[in-house]
Amino acid sequence: MIQRIQSLYLFISALLSAVVPMFFELWTDAKQMPVYFTSDILYIILFGLSAVMALVSILLFKKRQNQFVLNRLNIILNFILIGLFVYRTLNLSGEASVSEKGIAMFVPLVSIVLLVLANKAIKKDEDLVKSVDRLR
């Protein structure tokens, strides 16, 4: 059942979380130096955990409820990443340390959209299985 549409959504989400931050900058600091996700161990852990959770969710295709819950946890993790990025860009010191936002900063937003689409497809599959079980 790996050919299901939610598996494609989850794979794209994992690919975005694992690959895009490596090649694109998160932001450019006030000294015009690009900042990548490898500059902070917290970003490495959160992006890596998001990618691993999406890949594990693909492998849980027989346990749709666990897959659904894991995707929700991944959505929460991506919201935490967005919160960290917003906090970093709106630093409380008064002077902005982030002068320009990079493409990789928007990866969690795209990942959330893909995870929501995957959850809708999982819910649709679960409803289909329940309706077939009712007919037996």
C-alpha positions in Angstrom: 0.0 0.0 0.0 3.0 2.3 -0.5 1.5 3.6 -3.7 -1.3 5.5 -1.9 -1.5 9.3 -2.3 -0.7 9.9 1.4 2.5 8.1 1.0 3.5 10.5 -1.8 2.5 13.5 0.4 4.6 12.1 3.3 7.6 11.3 1.0 7.6 14.9 -0.4 7.3 16.3 3.2 10.3 14.1 4.3 12.3 15.1 1.3 11.6 18.8 1.9 12.5 18.6 5.6 15.7 16.6 4.9 17.1 18.1 1.8 16.0 21.7 1.2 17.5 23.1 4.4 20.9 21.7 3.4 21.1 23.7 0.2 19.1 26.8 0.9 19.7 29.4 3.7 17.3 30.0 6.5 18.1 33.7 6.6 20.8 36.3 6.1 22.0 38.0 9.2 22.8 41.7 9.7 26.3 41.2 8.4 25.0 39.8 5.1 26.2 36.3 6.0 23.9 33.4 5.1 22.7 31.3 8.1 22.0 27.6 7.4 20.2 25.1 9.6 23.5 23.6 10.6 24.4 26.7 12.6 22.2 25.5 15.5 21.9 22.0 16.9 18.2 22.6 17.7 17.3 23.2 14.0 19.3 20.1 13.0 17.3 18.0 15.5 13.9 19.4 14.6 14.3 19.2 10.8 15.8 15.7 11.1 13.0 14.6 13.5 10.4 15.9 11.1 11.9 14.0 8.2 12.2 10.8 10.2 8.7 11.0 11.5 7.4 11.4 7.9 9.4 8.4 6.7 8.2 6.2 9.7 4.7 7.3 9.0 5.0 5.9 5.4 6.1 2.6 6.8 3.0 2.5 9.2 0.6 2.1 6.3 -1.1 -0.9 7.9 -1.8 0.9 11.1 -3.7 3.9 9.8 -4.6 5.3 13.3 -0.9 5.3 14.4 0.0 6.9 11.1 -2.6 9.6 11.6 -1.3 10.3 15.2 2.3 10.4 14.0 1.4 12.9 11.3 -0.4 15.1 13.9 2.8 15.0 16.1 4.8 16.0 13.0 2.5 18.9 12.4 3.0 20.1 16.0 6.8 19.8 15.5 6.6 21.9 12.4 4.6 24.5 14.2 7.4 24.6 16.9 9.9 25.1 14.1 7.8 28.0 12.7 7.6 29.5 16.2 11.4 29.3 16.6 11.8 31.0 13.2 9.3 33.8 14.1 11.0 34.3 17.5 14.4 34.5 15.8 13.3 37.0 13.2 11.4 39.1 15.7 14.2 39.1 18.3 13.3 41.0 21.4 16.6 43.0 21.5 15.2 45.9 19.5 17.6 45.5 16.5 16.7 42.8 14.0 19.4 40.2 13.7 17.7 38.8 10.6 17.8 41.1 7.6 16.5 38.7 4.9 14.5 35.5 5.1 15.6 32.5 3.1 13.6 29.8 1.2 14.3 27.1 3.8 12.4 29.1 6.4 9.2 28.3 4.7 9.8 24.5 4.6 7.7 23.9 7.7 4.7 25.7 6.2 4.8 23.5 3.1 5.4 20.4 5.2 2.3 21.2 7.3 0.1 21.5 4.2 1.4 18.2 2.9 0.9 16.5 6.3 -2.7 17.8 6.5 -3.4 16.5 3.0 -1.9 13.1 4.0 -4.1 13.0 7.1 -7.2 13.8 5.0 -6.3 10.9 2.7 -5.7 8.6 5.7 -9.1 9.6 7.1 -10.7 8.8 3.8 -9.1 5.4 3.7 -10.2 4.7 7.3 -13.8 5.7 6.5 -13.8 3.4 3.4 -12.5 0.4 5.5 -15.2 1.1 8.2 -18.0 1.3 5.6 -16.9 -2.0 4.0 -16.8 -3.7 7.5 -20.3 -2.5 8.1 -21.6 -4.3 5.0 -20.2 -7.7 6.1 
